[in-house]
Amino acid sequence: MLWQDEQISAILASLEAARSGQPTVLSVLGKPGMGKTSLLREMATRASGFNVLEADGQESAYREPFDLLRQLGVRDDHSPGGISRDPLAATQGLRDLIDTLSPTGPVLTLVDDLQWADQESVESLYWLVHRAYGDRLLVALGSRPEGPGSTGAWRRLMQQASPRSVLSLTGLSFEQATATVLAVDPGADPDAIRRLWDHCARSPFHLDSLLRQYGFTELAALRSLPAPSELAARTKADCSATRLMPSPWSRHRRWWDQRSSPPSSTASSAVSTSTPPRCWLTAAAKPATGCPAP
């Protein structure tokens, strides 16, 4: 991906703010295929010394309450006598997790496809950042732009990002598309590049999908170009297993077993412990008591 200087500058500024103890929210907005996931991945590679937590919303007609928090490895032991449906109470589990990791380094929480996340988790994230003070914490949110289906919880969380920390992805410029194609085929015809760029509607994901599937020479010879959305769907399915984090799940189960004792039979949890925390350390970080090295 060819990122703009201001996008990388915003990422670096957010990382530095979190390192210095300023809780920060950075949002990445864009339509499907505009590179939100790739930009979040770019942030993760630049988060030297950070403990990284990852979760993503799932497109579904039914959204299980607190599913996003489960992905992060959060549990709630603060609701004796029954399952809490209060996102504010569930926030304490996330707060405990971050407090456990913070002594070993700042914490980067990456959430992709926020528009599909369950509202209980979104509300809990809002309370986390709303009440954070002096924490070495960065919450990075990838989402589609605000639309008719956007909820109040989504808006409240997004409003926690300062204007300088809102990145709106509008797709590749023609110059960027040209550079991308020339990296694959140095002799590519500019008119053929423009035709492909127009066909992909500026989407870097669709352009990459077509180049990987066919190659530029074959695409340039076609009278009718393939539908990029179908190829992108297959490519996204192939990429889903390695979205942002490379760490094995077994390592997280050991982490969880070391951190927490089994919940009392007399107390229920708002957030289940069945899913291990999707947490990993960037290369420069030392092994943490809360997230051991592989």
Phi and psi in degrees as a GROMACS rama.xvg file:
@    title "Ramachandran Plot"
@    xaxis  label "Phi"
@    yaxis  label "Psi"
@TYPE xy
-106.267  96.3596  LEU-2
-84.4576  149.693  TRP-3
-76.8551  152.153  GLN-4
-58.5619  -38.9156  ASP-5
-69.0601  -28.3295  GLU-6
-68.6622  -46.3185  GLN-7
-65.5846  -37.7304  ILE-8
-62.6345  -40.4996  SER-9
-65.352  -39.5312  ALA-10
-63.0384  -48.5693  ILE-11
-63.9921  -38.433  LEU-12
-65.7653  -39.3129  ALA-13
-66.6299  -42.2852  SER-14
-62.4317  -42.7398  LEU-15
-67.4734  -38.6902  GLU-16
-61.5035  -43.8093  ALA-17
-64.8308  -39.906  ALA-18
-60.4772  -33.8003  ARG-19
-87.4375  4.51415  SER-20
91.9946  21.4965  GLY-21
-107.448  104.182  GLN-22
-56.043  130.473  PRO-23
-133.924  143.121  THR-24
-117.816  128.877  VAL-25
-122.44  128.595  LEU-26
-113.915  141.761  SER-27
-120.308  110.952  VAL-28
-110.57  141.402  LEU-29
178.51  155.342  GLY-30
-70.5818  167.328  LYS-31
-55.2701  136.145  PRO-32
84.9849  5.0941  GLY-33
-89.5965  -3.99605  MET-34
106.076  19.1508  GLY-35
-61.1625  -49.0175  LYS-36
-63.26  -40.3854  THR-37
-64.3662  -37.4191  SER-38
-69.9742  -37.9942  LEU-39
-62.2666  -39.3847  LEU-40
-64.0922  -39.29  ARG-41
-61.1153  -40.9033  GLU-42
-61.3381  -43.1344  MET-43
-61.4033  -38.7316  ALA-44
-68.9343  -23.6588  THR-45
-94.9233  -2.82322  ARG-46
-86.3392  61.8742  ALA-47
-61.2338  127.611  SER-48
83.5946  0.15684  GLY-49
-86.3749  146.708  PHE-50
-83.6742  130.207  ASN-51
-116.017  125.753  VAL-52
-109.287  142.887  LEU-53
-136.465  142.442  GLU-54
-155.507  161.348  ALA-55
-148.676  146.975  ASP-56
-72.3844  149.768  GLY-57
-115.111  129.263  GLN-58
-70.0846  113.185  GLU-59
-159.402  150.543  SER-60
-68.4453  -28.9713  ALA-61
-118.391  129.868  TYR-62
-112.978  112.133  ARG-63
-63.4723  126.719  GLU-64
-56.1196  134.584  PRO-65
67.7831  17.1856  PHE-66
-60.4238  -40.9934  ASP-67
-62.9274  -40.9309  LEU-68
-66.3084  -34.4226  LEU-69
-60.513  -42.2781  ARG-70
-60.5743  -34.7982  GLN-71
-76.1982  -11.1135  LEU-72
89.0294  23.3957  GLY-73
-87.9856  140.569  VAL-74
-130.101  157.27  ARG-75
-123.084  109.578  ASP-76
-102.951  18.9225  ASP-77
-106.918  20.6873  HIS-78
-131.683  64.2198  SER-79
-63.0471  143.348  PRO-80
92.8952  -0.698734  GLY-81
162.706  169.911  GLY-82
-78.086  123.167  ILE-83
-77.2118  135.702  SER-84
-109.408  18.5687  ARG-85
-98.5811  110.266  ASP-86
-57.8204  -31.4841  PRO-87
-63.7822  -41.0729  LEU-88
-67.1981  -39.7925  ALA-89
-66.4887  -24.2665  ALA-90
-58.9423  -31.0316  THR-91
-60.8633  -33.223  GLN-92
-64.1112  -41.3629  GLY-93
-66.8265  -39.2362  LEU-94
-60.6842  -41.9593  ARG-95
-63.5708  -41.4039  ASP-96
-62.43  -45.7812  LEU-97
-66.7872  -38.0742  ILE-98
-63.9874  -33.2085  ASP-99
-68.0873  -39.1209  THR-100
-83.079  -29.257  LEU-101
-56.3595  -37.9853  SER-102
-61.1594  -21.4864  PRO-103
-94.9582  -5.11007  THR-104
154.125  164.36  GLY-105
-62.4032  161.967  PRO-106
-116.188  128.141  VAL-107
-110.911  118.756  LEU-108
-106.811  114.12  THR-109
-103.646  123.895  LEU-110
-125.829  117.107  VAL-111
-104.518  155.464  ASP-112
52.9574  49.2447  ASP-113
-60.8572  -26.5172  LEU-114
-63.562  -17.8485  GLN-115
-104.41  1.89091  TRP-116
-74.136  151.264  ALA-117
-66.1033  144.265  ASP-118
-69.3068  -27.3544  GLN-119
-63.2529  -43.3783  GLU-120
-67.7955  -40.5073  SER-121
-60.5385  -42.4295  VAL-122
-64.7964  -38.1628  GLU-123
-64.4723  -40.7091  SER-124
-62.4006  -38.9827  LEU-125
-59.2706  -48.2598  TYR-126
-65.5233  -31.8926  TRP-127
-61.42  -52.5139  LEU-128
-76.3278  -29.2457  VAL-129
-65.9156  -33.4666  HIS-130
-102  -0.323187  ARG-131
-71.9609  138.133  ALA-132
-148.904  121.175  TYR-133
75.1645  7.66017  GLY-134
-84.6982  143.764  ASP-135
-85.0152  79.0663  ARG-136
-136.647  132.152  LEU-137
-128.313  123.301  LEU-138
-108.742  116.233  VAL-139
-108.815  127.125  ALA-140
-120.627  123.595  LEU-141
-104.22  130.246  GLY-142
-157.557  158.257  SER-143
-71.8018  157.828  ARG-144
-62.9097  164.39  PRO-145
-58.8112  137.105  GLU-146
-147.218  -172.95  GLY-147
-57.4429  -29.3312  PRO-148
-88.2903  -1.3599  GLY-149
-68.1705  137.201  SER-150
-97.8013  168.069  THR-151
-62.6718  -37.7097  GLY-152
-63.1883  -41.9436  ALA-153
-60.2341  -46.3496  TRP-154
-64.3382  -42.5642  ARG-155
-62.0349  -41.2173  ARG-156
-68.2242  -44.1183  LEU-157
-63.8979  -31.2929  MET-158
-70.6156  -8.89106  GLN-159
-74.5707  -17.0303  GLN-160
-82.606  134.658  ALA-161
-70.9212  159.145  SER-162
-55.2757  -33.7083  PRO-163
-74.3804  -11.6361  ARG-164
-108.683  21.7273  SER-165
-112.722  113.913  VAL-166
-105.992  118.177  LEU-167
-103.915  116.001  SER-168
-92.5828  121.077  LEU-169
-112.342  7.38458  THR-170
101.412  -178.758  GLY-171
-77.6999  137.423  LEU-172
-73.884  165.721  SER-173
-62.5281  -35.4041  PHE-174
-64.4642  -40.5485  GLU-175
-67.4534  -41.7214  GLN-176
-62.0526  -40.692  ALA-177
-61.7128  -45.1667  THR-178
-61.7538  -38.0101  ALA-179
-64.8425  -45.6372  THR-180
-69.463  -41.2812  VAL-181
-64.6804  -27.3117  LEU-182
-66.2316  -25.4433  ALA-183
-92.1793  -41.5023  VAL-184
-137.826  94.479  ASP-185
-58.7155  -21.2839  PRO-186
-98.9888  18.1607  GLY-187
-63.8984  140.038  ALA-188
-76.3852  130.511  ASP-189
-58.6073  -37.7161  PRO-190
-65.5556  -38.0912  ASP-191
-68.4489  -35.5454  ALA-192
-63.7287  -44.7782  ILE-193
-63.2734  -39.6452  ARG-194
-61.5086  -42.8223  ARG-195
-67.934  -40.2823  LEU-196
-61.7114  -45.6579  TRP-197
-62.3237  -41.4595  ASP-198
-62.5354  -36.3388  HIS-199
-85.9021  -0.184307  CYS-200
53.2055  41.9146  ALA-201
71.1087  3.5844  ARG-202
-77.3719  118.143  SER-203
-66.7815  -32.1056  PRO-204
-67.7303  -43.5001  PHE-205
-67.6149  -40.7685  HIS-206
-61.5892  -45.8782  LEU-207
-63.2585  -39.8339  ASP-208
-60.9949  -45.0418  SER-209
-66.4928  -41.7071  LEU-210
-64.9202  -38.6878  LEU-211
-69.673  -37.1041  ARG-212
-76.2538  -39.1187  GLN-213
-117.754  -33.764  TYR-214
86.5216  150.695  GLY-215
-68.1945  -38.9051  PHE-216
-58.9702  -44.7236  THR-217
-67.4217  -40.881  GLU-218
-61.8155  -41.7583  LEU-219
-64.4967  -26.2561  ALA-220
-87.0373  -12.7431  ALA-221
-77.7717  136.072  LEU-222
-76.3684  -33.578  ARG-223
-124.246  117.551  SER-224
-76.6633  148.06  LEU-225
-66.7126  158.32  PRO-226
-71.1449  117.822  ALA-227
-68.5104  -28.2816  PRO-228
-64.4659  -36.6477  SER-229
-66.7087  -42.4114  GLU-230
-66.7867  -39.7456  LEU-231
-63.081  -36.8105  ALA-232
-63.192  -41.3945  ALA-233
-68.151  -40.3559  ARG-234
-65.0011  -40.2357  THR-235
-65.1425  -36.4558  LYS-236
-64.189  -38.4608  ALA-237
-67.0709  -31.5838  ASP-238
-86.2561  -12.6938  CYS-239
-62.5117  -28.0894  SER-240
-75.7745  -15.0352  ALA-241
-131.879  49.7395  THR-242
-64.9933  -59.8698  ARG-243
-133.092  -22.4037  LEU-244
-129.358  137.902  MET-245
-97.9741  3.83165  PRO-246
-83.3268  148.365  SER-247
-75.355  146.457  PRO-248
-66.3635  -31.902  TRP-249
-60.5789  -33.3304  SER-250
-62.6686  -36.6816  ARG-251
-73.0595  -33.0539  HIS-252
-64.1624  -41.9662  ARG-253
-61.1485  -40.9781  ARG-254
-58.962  -45.1978  TRP-255
-68.2107  -41.5586  TRP-256
-62.3717  -35.7003  ASP-257
-72.0486  -32.8363  GLN-258
-80.811  -36.85  ARG-259
-130.234  142.36  SER-260
-85.9686  159.093  SER-261
-59.3472  144.513  PRO-262
-63.8362  148.748  PRO-263
-64.0223  146.24  SER-264
-69.0741  -14.348  SER-265
-96.3769  -1.07716  THR-266
-129.934  135.459  ALA-267
-101.07  161.181  SER-268
-108.746  142.169  SER-269
-73.38  -30.9226  ALA-270
-125.669  123.766  VAL-271
-67.0204  156.368  SER-272
-101.583  11.9846  THR-273
-71.3025  -20.3251  SER-274
-107.44  125.028  THR-275
-71.0354  156.305  PRO-276
-69.503  134.252  PRO-277
-85.9752  76.7275  ARG-278
-126.25  139.501  CYS-279
-150.238  163.095  TRP-280
-104.129  136.718  LEU-281
-71.2622  163.316  THR-282
-56.4936  -33.699  ALA-283
-83.8647  -6.07763  ALA-284
-84.1015  144.774  ALA-285
-78.7011  154.208  LYS-286
-56.6241  135.375  PRO-287
-104.918  149.484  ALA-288
-61.9824  -27.6268  THR-289
-89.5023  -10.7587  GLY-290
-154.577  79.4779  CYS-291
-64.5123  151.062  PRO-292
-67.8151  150.893  ALA-293
